[in-house]
Amino acid sequence: MKNFTNSRWPFIITLVLVTANIVTLTLLWTNNRPGGKHAMAPPLNEDVFEFLSRELKLDSAQKENYRELRDEHRAQVRPIRDSIRNAKDAFFDLLKGNTPDSAVAAANHRISLLEERYNGVTYTHFSKLRKICNPEQQTKFDQVIHEVLRQMAPPRQQGPPPPKREGPGGLPPMKGNHPPEPLSP
């Protein structure tokens, strides 16, 4: 009888593991197939232009308008992205010295203003795209835009969650008596 009990446990454990694998594979398959939870996201190797053109079923005139909007958007954001990259480089270069808190706050504020400008240009771009769509396409646009924006965003870094912010508006309290310098146009 003892031999029967000892051989039953490996069978039960194997059965549980096989069942868990089947459930996991089923969940992965149903979330990535057409109509699944992640079906609206463009594949990583697909251009956003092609994805939106296909999903919104843009006609040739709409595609041409969208192509012009895309080219305009790229021309506008390229220098902003370069400025953001340079501002972040300058910001982290402040680590090299004994930098006053006011200079750190000013450099951080400059990055925030540049990112705000970038977000505004991108918002305007997609607002213009939505306006060239018919009502049915606008409904579809509203369904897919968040996934498109996630695909366009830089990859997220894995790591611990950011620290809780304590200042007004969720911002950390500023040290020093100097307000950040405004971004020149």
WOFENBEL-V164991 format. One line per field, one symbol per residue. ss: DSSP state (@ for helix, = for strand, . for the rest). psi: psi as a letter, one per 40 degrees, with the letter a starting at -180 (. if undefined). A space follows every 10 residues. Layout:
ss->???
psi->???
//
This chain:
ss->.@@@@@@@@@ @@@@@@@@@@ @@@@@@@@@@ @@........ .......@@@ @@@@@@...@ @@@@@@@@@@ @@@@@@@@@@ @@@@@@@@@@ @@@@@@.... @@@@@@@@@@ @@@@@@@@@@ @@@@@@@@@@ @...@@@@@@ @@@@@@@@@@ @@........ .......@@@ .......... .....
psi->ddddddeddd dddddddddd dddddddddd eeiheadfde hiidehiddd dddddefhid dddddddddd dddddddddd dddddddddd dededdaghi dddddddddd dddddddddd dddddddddd deiidddddd dddedddddd ddiiiihiai iiihieahee iihiiiehii hihi.
//
